[in-house]
Amino acid sequence: MTQFLQADLSLSEWLSAELWAQGTQPDDPQVYALLDGARHPDIERLVRASQAEFACLYAGELSPSLSAAAPYLLHLDPHQPYTRQLLEDSWGQSWGCFVVAAAHVSLKDLRQHFRTLLRVTDPEGNILLFRFYDPRVLRLYLPTCTALERAALFGPTKALITETGTGHSLLNYPVDPAGGPAARLYIWPSSQGD
């Protein structure tokens, strides 16, 4: 793609190209949004209206207020309108992060893994909610991880992708940075991103 054409990409087109850089075929890695319902009242509605495969990370029957504030894992399809809407509405708003997983890793597998990360214990023994899916938390936490902590966070995923604080770039954290950078920065090639 020429530099001229890249500069003409809308934000959602650029994000789609980055998220599905390895292809959009069924055997290619799959992309999921890991969304924090507490960040905006429209998140749960958008997830449920998508008609896509999704799962709430909280278990059991939830009150309406807890359901609205819960974290959701949503399978994204770059060819569906709900994906474009999500990318446009959420980017720069810290709604969550994106998860890239091999095609054989199911939504159920990812949900089961991410549920193990929802609670942490502080030095005083208090159990706390760990909002690792919040981009502001992920950007601070991942660089401090040991190899074991990083492996525990990633589990069956290939990469975690999050917005930066500017909203005009993203950080792609690969599962194993051995021999490479712990994160790759990609900047939206648009004059609007200046």
FENMO-V759921 format. One record per residue. NEAR is the number of other C-alpha atoms within 12 Angstrom. D_CENTER is the distance of its C-alpha to the mean C-alpha in whole Angstrom. Layout:
NEAR;D_CENTER  NEAR;D_CENTER
//
This chain:
10;26  9;28  12;27  11;29  13;26  20;23  20;24  19;25  24;21  22;20  33;16  29;15  26;17  30;16  38;12  32;13  25;15  34;13  39;10  29;13  20;15  21;16  20;17  22;17  16;20  17;19  14;20  19;17  28;14  35;12  44;8  44;6  47;4  43;5  46;7  40;10  36;13  24;15  26;14  23;16  22;18  21;17  36;13  32;15  21;18  29;15  35;14  22;17  18;19  22;17  18;19  23;16  23;15  29;13  32;14  35;14  35;14  27;17  18;20  11;23  12;25  14;23  12;25  13;24  13;23  21;21  26;19  26;18  26;17  37;15  39;11  43;10  42;9  41;9  37;10  36;10  30;14  31;14  17;18  16;17  18;18  28;15  32;13  25;14  26;15  39;11  39;11  21;14  23;14  35;11  34;11  28;13  27;13  35;10  39;9  41;5  42;2  47;2  42;5  42;8  34;11  27;15  24;16  18;18  26;16  26;16  33;13  20;16  21;16  37;12  32;13  21;16  22;14  32;12  30;15  22;17  28;15  25;15  18;18  17;20  13;24  11;25  8;28  8;30  9;29  10;27  13;24  15;21  19;18  22;15  36;12  35;10  42;7  37;9  37;8  26;12  23;12  33;10  30;12  18;15  20;15  35;14  18;17  14;19  19;18  15;21  17;21  14;21  17;18  29;16  22;17  20;16  34;13  33;12  29;14  31;14  34;11  32;12  37;9  40;6  41;6  48;6  40;9  31;12  22;15  21;17  28;14  27;16  27;14  34;11  36;11  34;10  37;11  31;13  32;14  28;17  22;18  13;22  9;24  11;21  15;19  25;17  26;14  22;15  21;15  25;15  27;17  32;17  27;21  22;22  16;25  16;23  20;21  12;24
//
